[in-house]
Amino acid sequence: MNHRSLNEAADAAHFINSLDRQRLVPLIERACGRGDDAVPRAREVLRRVCQAVVLPPHAVPADLVTMNSTVSLHAVDGSRTCELTLVYPEDSDPDELCCSIFSSVGAAVFGRRVGEEVHIDEAGFAGTRWVIAAIPFQPEAHGWHTM
C-alpha cells in the first residue's frame, strides 16, 4: 500500500473514544434486552462501535462527534441549521436539544466527523440532507477526558 492509500484509509476510518465505548456497550445491551423501540438505533450504534478504531480520550480528533459533544448541522441546500448536544439516554431533553444516542439524530451523528453528510429519519430532520458543519464543543478537545 502506498503512502497516499494509507492516508486515505486513515481518513475513511471511524474512531471512538475508549470511555464512550466502555459506557455505551452496556447501554446497548440493556436496550436490546428490553426490546424497546430504541433497538434499531442501538444496533446501528453497536455496529459503529464495533467497527471503530478505539482511541484513548486524549488522542481523539477534535472533529469527531463524541458523547456530550455539541454538533452544528447544516442543511446541504443551505435552508436550515440546527445545533444539538449528543447525550446518554438518561440525559435526553428534546426541549434543550439534548439528543439521546439512541434517537435517530443521535445515532446518525455519533462517531461522524465534521464535513460528513448524515441521514436523519426523525421529525424535524427527515427529508433534508444534513452535513456536520462544526463541533462547537467536544469534551476531549477541552481536556475533559472523563465527561
Disulfide bonds with the S-S distance in Angstrom:
none
